């Protein structure tokens, strides 16, 4: 893995928004609230992913966000925002239509799964074009690790890395699956080169498969 050419400013911006929401104690007006959304409070479809149920919840999600950003943001480039938006909406609409019994939801972890998928695919494609087989398979293996995580979470009905008691909220493992599907959708719907050759990257001719 090459050093990051520039700070992951997109990731830092999202992290700052999460911290600001926590500082403003904005959980109630911003979280996913099924009744509120059906009543016209559409902003909750996006804002729900920026608020957290507890300080522990916030710390875990921001830590995961920073790790993913350092590893994968450069590969996504401006498609970072697309992956984030598509993942967030896939989760919110998925919960709205397929989980009518879920009254409330909050947190960034589902979106992190989407960034993980979209970023890993983008990074694997970049390394394949550069002819770096080992790095290509490293990023592809990240997808395998995520798939295994989602299976374990589905069986355990809780997150792999966190304890629901300390989070202050009940786990919603299928939100992680929806986020991953959103990341895949973003990657498929917006294909192409995902980095700027002039930023920490040599201009290389594109290879054919």
N, C-alpha and C positions, 0 to 999 in steps of 0.2 A: 504494500500500500504506500502510495506517495504521500508526503506531507500535504496538508491542506494548503492550497495556494493563497487563500484569503480567508478571513474569519467567516464562519457560517452565519452571515448577518440575517438571513431569513429565519433561521432557527432561533437566533438570539431575539429577534423581534417577536416571534411567537411566545418564547419563554417570558419575555417582558410583559406581554399581554396577559399571560396566565397569572403572573405575580401581581400585576396591577388589579386584576379582577379579584384576587384574594384579598389584597389590601383594602379594596373598596367594599369588601363583604357583599359581593354582588351575586351570591349563589342563587337566592330565591328568584330575582327577576331575570336571570340569564340561563338557568339550567333548563334541560329538556323537561317540559311539563306537558303531558299529553292533552290535558284539558285546555291549557293555555294555547297550545299550538292549534288545536281544532277550533279554538275561539278566535283565531286570527293573529296570534303572537308568533309570527313566522320567524322572527329573529332568533328564537330559541333553537331552531334547527342548526344554526351555526354557533351561537354563543355558548351552547351547552358544553362544547368541547374545551372551552377556555376556563371554566370554573370547576372547582374541586370540593369534595365533601369535607376535607380536613387538611391540615398542614402536611401530614404524612402522605396523603394522596397527591398533593401538589408536588412534593419533593420527589417522589418516585416518578411521576410523569415527566417532570422537567429534566430529571437525570436521564431518563430514557430518550427524551427529545434531543438533548445535547449530544448523547452518544451517537444517535442516528444522524444528526446533523453533521457532526465531525467526520463521520465515515462516508456519508452518501449525498450530502447536499450539493457538493460540487458537481457530481455526476448528473444530478437532476437539473441544475441551473434554474432558470425561471419556471420550469415545469414543476418545481417544488410546490409552488402555489396551486397549480392545477391538481397535483396529487393530494394536497392537503384539503382543498375545497371538495373535490369529488369524493374523497374518503369520508369527510364529515357529513356530506349530504346523503351518501349511501347508508351510513349508519343511522342517521336521524330518520330518513324515510323508511328504511328497513324496519326500525323499531316501531315506527308509527303504523305501518301496514301489517307487519307480521307478529308483533307482540302487543296486542291491545290491552294486556293486563299490566304492562309496565307503565306506572304512573309518572316516574321521574328518573332522570339519568343525568350524569355529569362526568366530566373527565376527558383527558386527551389520549388515553391509552389505546382506544380503538383507532384513532387517527394515526397513531404511531405505527400500528400494524400496516396501514396503507402506505405510509412513507417508506417503511421497511421493504415492502414488495416493489413499489415503483422505483425506489432508489437502487435496490439490488439488481433489478432488471436493467436499469440504465447503466449502472456501473459495469455489469457483466458485458453489455453491448459495447461499451467504450473500450474495455480491456481486450475484447475479441478483435475489434478493429485495429488495435495496436499490436496484435499478435502475442499478447501475454496470456498464455494458456493457463498457467497456474492461478493468476489473479482472476481470470474469467471463471474458473471453477470455484474459487473461493467465494465470489459473490453469488454464484449459482447455489452453492452450499448454504448460503445465508437463507435462501428461500426454503431449503429443506429443514433447516433449524426452526424457522418460523412455522412451517407446516406441523412439525412435531409438537411445538409449543401449543398450537391451537388444538391439536388432538388431546393433549394432556389436560388442557384447560377445560375442554368439553367433558372429559371424563370426571375431573375433579370438581367441576362446576365452580371454579374460582381461578384467579390469576396464578400463574406459575411463580412470580417473583414477590407477590404481596399477600398479606394477611387481611382478610376482610374486616376483622375487628379493628385493626389499627387504621384502616382506610376510612372507617366511619360510613361505609356504604356497602350494600350487597353487590357481589360481583355479577357482571353481565357478560359472560364469555362470548355469547353470540355477537356482541357488539364488536369484538376483536375480529371475528370471522367476516362480518360485514365490512369492517375497515380494510381488511386484506383484499376483499373483493373489489372495494372501491379503488384501492391502489392498482390492482390489476387492470381494472377498467380504464383508469387514467393512462396507464402505460400503453394499453392497446389502442386507445382512442387518439392518443397524441404521441405517435412514434417519431423516430428520427434521431438525429444527433442531439445529445443532451449535455454538451459542454461547450465552452468557448475555447477554440484552439489557441487563442492568444493569451490565455490566462493559465500559466503553469502547465502548458500542454503544447507539444510540437504539432505543427500542421503536417499530418500524414495523409497519404492517399487512402481513400476508403477501399477496404478489401471486399471481395465478394465471397459468399459462403460456398 
